[in-house]
Amino acid sequence: MIKLSIVLMLFSVGCYAQQKQNNIDSIQTTEIFDLTDSNHGTLKFYGSEVADLFTKEIEESFKGVLKYNYISKPHNGYTPGFVRASPENQGWCETFWTRDGGTFLRELTQWGYLKHACLTANYLMMHVGKNGDGFYAFPEYFKASEKKSGSELDGTSSIIIALSDLWRALPFNDPFRQTIYQFLHKDSSPLRYLHFLTQKEPLLAGEGEFGGGCFISGKYYNVVQNYLCSLALIAGGQLESSHNEKTTAKLYLHDAEALQENMLKILQNKDDSSWYWCVEPHTMKPDTSILNHPINKGFGGILGVSCMYSDVLGLEPLSSAWKGIQLNENTFNKLLSFPLRKSQFEKYGLWPQFDVFRKGLSSGPSYGDGYALQTMLLYDKMEMADKSLKWIVNSTCNPIPEYTLHRESPYYFYERSYSPDALGKLELEEGCGALNLVNVSEPLKIARLILGVNNTINKVEIFPRLPESIHEAIAANWPVYTSKGIVRANISCKKTEKSYRVEFKTNSGVKIDVISVRLPCQKGFKRKTMKNVSEFVLETSLN
C-alpha cells in the first residue's frame, strides 16, 4: 500500500515562503483578466475517422462553451467568470453548478486557458458564502451574481482541486496566485470546513446529485463524494506543504487517510466487495429504497471513485494503491455484468448510465460513457476503451436519426444519448441539450488521458494510452507543470503495428529536472526516467 504521505514527499515545489494568512477573512482582487490571451495548448488525434471526429468534437465543443456558456463581461446581472450549465434557452441555463464549475475550471487550467481560469476562479471565490458553522462552503449552484453557501461537498471538493491546480499553473510572481492560497488557507476556507467535518463524523454527509442522488433530498454518506473530499484534502495538503505549513499539511493528509479507511469500513458491500452508492448517516447502513431508486440503481456515476484519483494522484493505474482499488475493479465489473448494460456495450459500445431509469437505454459523455471510458483508460482496458470511444464519437456526431437535437454544430457534445434500441420504448428528450457543461468537461479530460501528460504532482510523467482508433496524438504548446513553473512543450505520441514512440521538446529549451515515461512494449510496459532534458525521443518495440 502506497502511503499518502509519499504524495507530499513528491510534491516539493520550489517556491518562496508565504506569510500566514489564517486571520484573513476576505478575498479582494483588482486583477484584470485579459481573455484575448490565446496561449493555450492544442491537441489533435490522427489515424482514423474516429480520431478525426474526436478532434473536431473536442475543439468545437470547447469553443462552443467559451462562446455560449462563458460570461466574460457583465451581462444582464451576470458577473464575469460565471459559466452557464447550458447555453441560453436550454435546461438550467441560468445556473452555474459548482460540481461542473470545478471540473470545467480543471480543464481550463490543464489546457492552458489560464486567464479564463482565473476569471472563473475569481467568480467562485467572490460569490461563495459562509455556512452556519462559519466556513465557506459551496452551494449546488449559483444564479447570476448571487452569493450563497450550501452543502454540495462534491462541488466544494472539485473546486478545491481545480484551484490548487490553477495555483500551481500560475507564474510564481502572479498576484492572483497569492489570492488563491489566501482563500484556501484561511481559517474559514472550504478546506478548513472539510477538516472540521472529519472531526465530527467518520464520513462526510452531503446532498445533491452525489449525495443521496437526483430527486432525493437529505444528506447521505456518498462514496464518490467522500473519495472526492479525500482527494481535495490531499490537494490541500500538497498546497500547504509547498508553503512550509507542515503541520496543516499533515492534518489534511491524516483526514484524507481517515476518510479512505472509513469508506472501506462503512461503504463496502461485504457480499461482493463492491462499493455501496451511499449509506444513511445515522445508521451508517445502506437504505435499499435509496440504492434501488431508479435514479441510483446501476448509476454510472459511481465510477467516479475509479477515475477521479487521476485529478490529484497522477496517471499510474495503481497510484491510488489502497485497499479500495480492488473495490473499484469489482464495482466496474458488477456494472458491466448487468445483462442490459453488457448487451448494449457488446452491440454498440454504449455504457448505459442507469439500469432502470430511462429504461437503461440512455447515456452521456459524463457520468455514463465518460466515467466508464476514463476508468477503462486508467486501468489499461484498451480494447474496451476503443469500443467506448467509438460510441461516444459517433453518437455525438451522428445520433440516431429519430432523435432531434437543437445545436449549431454536429460536433457539439450533448447531455443525453440514446441507444438505437430506445425507439418506441421511451421519449427521446434533449434534457439540457448541447454544450451542457459537465458533458464537455469530461470528454476534455478523456482527450488528456489519451495523451497521457500528468500535471497533478510535481513530477513530469507521460503515460500515453492510445486506443486502436487513434494512431497518433499531437499536442502543441502544451502546458507541463514543473518545479520551475509551467513549461510549454510540443509532444507526439505515436503507435504503429511494430512500435510505440514519444517525441518531446520544450518550446523555450528549458530543461526539466525529472521526467518519467511509460510506454507499451512487447511484454507489458517499459519505463524510463530522465533528468535535465529539454527534448527526447523514446521508442519501444511491440513485436
N, C-alpha and C positions, 0 to 999 in steps of 0.2 A: 504494500500500500504506500503510495507516494504521499507523504505528509504535506499538508497545505503550507506549512512553514517554508518548504522549499520554494514555493512560489515567491515569497518575499525575498529569499536569498537571491533568486534570479533577477528580481526586479530592483536593481540598484541604478537609479538614473543619476547622471552627472548633473546635478542642479544645485543651485545655491540654497543656503538655509533660509527659511521663512520665519518671520516673526509670528508669534502665537496670535491667533485671531479668535480665540474662544468666545470673547465677550462681544464681538461684533455681531449685531443682530439686524443688519440691513444690507441690502445689495444696491449699490449705486454705480452707474457707469455712464460715461458721456461718450462712449465709443461710437464711431460712425462706421458702419459696415458697408464697404463698397462691393455691391453684389455684381459689379461688372467684371470682377476678378474671375478669370476663367482658367486659373492654374490648377485644374483638376486632372485626375487620371482618366484614361480611356482603356477599355478592354474589349477586344474583338475575338470571335471564335471562327475557326475555319475547318473545312473538311467534309461538309455535307450540307444538304438543305436545312437540316435541323440546326446546325451550327450557325448558318446564315440568318435563319429566322430568329434564333435566340438572341443574337447580337442586335438585330433590329428591335426586338421587343424590349430588351434592356435599355437601349438608347432612347427609343421613342417614349417609353413609359416614364423614365427618369425626367426627360424634358417635359413631358406632359404634366407631371406633378408640379414641377417648378413653375410651369406656365399657368396652370388652372387651380392648384391647391395651395400653393405657397403665397402668403401675403408678404410682399416686400415693402409696401408703403402703406401708411394709414388709409383705411378704406371702409367707409360705412360702419365705423365703430370698431373695426378690427385693427389690432396692433401688429406692426411688422414682426415677423418670426412665427406668427400663427400659421399652422398648416391644416387645411381642411381635411376631414376624414375622406371626403369625396368632392369632386368639383361641384360648383353651384347647381342647384336644382336637382341634385341627386340625394340619396339617402344619407342623413346625418351630415350634410354639407356645412351646417352652421357650427359644427363641433370639431374640437381638436382633442382626440383621445390620447391620454397620456401613455398608454401602452404603445400605441402607434407612434407617438411622438418620440419615445425612447428609441424604437427600432429605426425610425427614419433619421433621427439625429445621428445614430450609429453609422448609418450608411453614408450620410453626407460627409461625415468625418473620414470614414475609411476610404472613400473615393476621392477625397481631397477638396471637397467643396467647403473649405474652412470658413469663409465669410458667411455663407448661408448657415452653416452650423452654428456659428457664433450668434447670429441674429435669433435663431430658434432657441438656442440655449438661454439667451438673454430673456426672451419671452417667458420661458418656463420658470426661470429663477425669479423674475419680477412678478409673476402672476400667481404663484403658489402661495396659499395662505397657511396660517398656523392652525393646528387642531386643538382640541380641548386640553391636551397634555402639554401644549406649548412648543410643539415641533412642526416644522414644515413637512407636510405630507400631501401627496398629490391626489386630486380627485379622479374620478373615472374619466371625465373630460372637462374641457373648458369651452366656454362660448365667448366669442369676440374678446372684449377686454376685461372680462370679469376676473376677479381674484378670489380663489377659494381653495379649500383643502378637502381631503377625503381619506378613504381607506383603501385606495387602489394600490396595494402593495406591489403588484407586478408592474404597474406604471411607474411607481416611485423607484423601484429597483432598476428597471430598464433605463430610466433617465439617469440614475447614479452611474451606471456603467458607461453610458454614452458621454456624460460629462467628464468622466475620468479619461475616456479615450480622447476627447477634444483637448483636455488639459495637456495630455501627453503629445498631441499633434502640433500644438501651437509653438511658435518660436519662444525661446526662453525669456526674451525681453518683451513679449506681448503683454500689455497690462491686463487684458481680459483673462489671461491665464491665472493671474492672482485673484481675479474676481470669482472664477470657478472654484479655486481652492478655498477661498474665504467662505463661500456658500456651503461647501461640503464639510468644512472643518469646524464651523462654529457650533456652539452648544445646542442650538435649536435646529441643526441640519437634519435632513432626511436620514443620513447615516446614523446620527445620534438617536434618531427615532427607532430605527431598526434595532440598535443596541438596547434601547430602553425596553422594547417589546420582548427581546430574548431573555431579559432578566425576570420577566413576569410569567412566561409560559414556555413549554418545551418546543412549540412550533408557533408560527405566526398566523394569525387568523385574518383573512382578507375577504373582500367581497367582489362581486362583479363576474365578468366572463371567466376569469381564472380564480374565482373563489368557489362558490357552490356551482357556478355555471350560468349561462344565459337564462334569463327569466326566473332565476332562483334567488330570492332575497336572503339576507342574513350573511353572517361571517362563517367561514369554514377554513380548516387546515387543508390547503390545496397543495398537491405535490409539486406542480410546476411553479406555483407562486413561491413556495418555500425554497425550492432549489434556486430560483432566480434571486431571492433575497440573500441566500448564502453567497452567490456569485457577486452580488453588489457589495457585500461585506468584504469579500476578498479584494475586489477592486478598490474599495475604500482603504483597506489595509495596505495595498500597494502604494496608493497615493500618500498616505501618512508616512510610510516607510521612506519614501523619496524625500520627505521634508524632515527627516530625522526625528519624527514623532513616534519613536519605537514603542512606547507604552500604549498609545492609541492603536497603532498597527497591530500589536499583539492582541489587544482587546477585540478588535474586529475579526481577527483570524480565529480566535477562540470561539466567538459567536458563530462563525461560519461552520466550524468543525462540529459544534454542538447541534446546529440545525441539521446537518447532514446525518449525524448519528441518530438523532431523534426521528428523522424521516425513515430511517431503516427500522426503528423500533415500532413506530406508530402507523406509518403509511405503507408498510409492506404487507401484501396479501400472502400470508404464510402457506396457503393452499397451493399456490403455483409460483411463488417467489416473483410476482409482478407487482407493479405499483397500484395502489388504490388512487382513484382520481382525487378524492378528498375524504376527510373524516369530520365528524361533528366535534367541535372544541370541548364541550362539556363532558362528553362521554369518551372522547378520543376513540370512537368506534365508527365504522362505516355505516351510513344510513342507506339501506338498499333502495329505498324510494328515490333517493338523490342519485345514487350510482346508476340506477336503471331508468332514470328520466330520459326521455327520447333525445334530449339535447346533450346528454352526457354519455350515454351507452355507446362505447366504441369511438368516442370523440378523439380525433387525430391530434388535438392539441396537447394530449398527454405526452407526446413525443418531444415536447419542449425540454423535458428532462434529459433526453438523449442528445439534443443538438445545441442547447444553449451554452454548454461549457465552453464552446469554441469562442464565445464572445469575451471570455476572460482568460481562459487557461490554454489557449492555443489549439493547434490542429492535429496533434497526435491523437490517434484513437483512444489511447489509454491515459491521456493527460488527466482525466478525472478518475484516476485509478483508485477508487474507493470501492467498498463492497457493493455500492449501488450500481456499479457498471453492469453487473450481471442481471440486475433487475431491469435495467434499460433494455438489454437484449431480449429478456423474457417478455417484456411488455410489447416490444415491437413484434415479436413472433406471435404473441397472443392476438394482437390486432390482425395480423396477416392470416391467421388460421380461421378467422371468421369466414364462413363459406361465401357470403356475398362479396366481401372485400377480396378474397382470394380469386374468385372467378372474374371480378371486374379488373383486377390487376393483370391477371393472365391474358384476358381478352384485349384490353385497351391500354394497360399501363396506368389506369386510374386508381388512385388510392382514396376510396370514399371517406369523407370527413366524419361520417356518422354511421352507426349500424342501423338505426331506426329512423331518425329524423330525415325528412325528405326521402323517405323510403330507401335510404342508403345508396342513393344513385346520384349524389352531387359531391363536388369537392371544390377546391380553390387553391391558388398558389401560395397560401399562407398556412393555416392550421391543418389543412388536409394534405394535398400533394406537397406543399412546401416543406413542412416539418419532416414528412416522410423522406423526401429526396435529400434533405440536409443530413438526416440520420444515415441514409444509405451511403452518401459520400464520406461522411466522417468515420463510418465503420467499414469502409472499403468494400461495400457491397456493389461493385461496379457494374455488374450485369443488370442488377435491379435498377441501379441509378440511371442507366441509359434508357431503360424502358420507361421509367418515370419521367425523365427529361423529355422524351419524345411526346408523351401525352401532354405535358404542360405546354410545350412549344406549339404543338399542332392544335390543341383545343383553344389556345389563346388566339391564334391567327385564323383558325377555321373551326369555330364552334359548330355544333350540329345545326343544319340548315333551319330547322323549325324554331330555333332559339333566337329571338330578336334582341340584339344588343344595340344600344344607342351610344355610339362612340365616334370620335373624329378619325381615329386611326385603327386599322385592323391589328396593329401591333401593341395596342394598349392592353396590359393585364387588367383583369376584372375580378370581381369578388366571387362569382358563382359559376362554376362549370357544371355541365350535366352529362351523364352517360348517354350514349345512343339508346340504351335500354330504358331511359326515363320517359320516352314518348308514350303518351296515353296513360301514364301512371301518376303523374303529378304535374302541377302547373310550373312552367319554366319561367320563374321570376328573376329579374335582374338583381334585386336587392340593392346594394349600394353601387352596383354598376362598375363602369370602367374607372381606372385610376383610383380605386379605393386604396387608401394609403398603405395599410399593412400588407395588402396584396401586391404592392410594388416593392416594399422594403425587403420581403423575404426572398423573392427572386433575385434581387440585387445581391443579397448575401450568398445565394446559391452560385451566382457567377463568380464571386470572390473565392468560394470554397473550391471551385474547379481550378482557378488559377493557383490557389494554394499559398498565398503570401500571408504569413502570420504577423499581424500588427497588434498583438494583445499584451505581450510581455516584452521586457527589454532584451529580446534575443531574436535576431532576424532568422526566420525559417521559411523555406519554400517546400511545400508538400503538394505538388500538383496532383490533381485527380481528374484525369480526362476520360469521360465516358467514351464508349466506342464511336458515337456520332461526332465527337469533337477530336480532330487530329492535332489542332494547334490552338493555343491561347496566346494572344499577344497583348501585353499591357504597355502603354506608353505614358511617360511622365507619372508613373505610379508612385504614390507616397509609401515610403518604407520607414517605419519607426526605428530609430537607433538611439544610442546614448548621446549622440551629437544632435539630436533632433531629427526632424523629417529629412530624409534624403530621397530625391526623385530618381527613379530608375526606369529603364526600358527592359522588359522581361519577355522572353519567349519560352513557352513550354510546348514541346512538340513530340509526338509519338508516331512511329511507323510500325510495320509488322515486325521489324527487326530491332528497333531501339527506342529509347526514351531520352530526350535531350532538353536541357535547360541552358539558355543563354541569358546572361545578366550583365548589365552595365549601368553604373550610376551616371546621371546626366552631367554632373559637375566634376566627376573624377574623385569625389570624396571617398575615402576608404572606410569600409565598415569593419568594426572591431572583430566581430564574430558572426558568421552566417552558416547555418546548417541546411542541408538539402537532403530530402528523401525522395528517391526515385524508384519506381518499379523495376525489377530486373527478372532474370530467368527464374530465380527462386526467391520469391518474396520481395524484399526491398533492400536497396543499397543506400547507406547513409554516408555523408561526407561533411565534415566541419572544416571551414577555412577561416583564417584570421587575416585581418588587414588587407582586404581585397576591394577593388572598385569594379572589377569585371571578371567574369569567368565563363567557361563553357564546360558543362558536365554531360556525359552520355553513358548510358548503361545498355547492355545487350539484353534483348528479350528472348533470344534463342538459346 
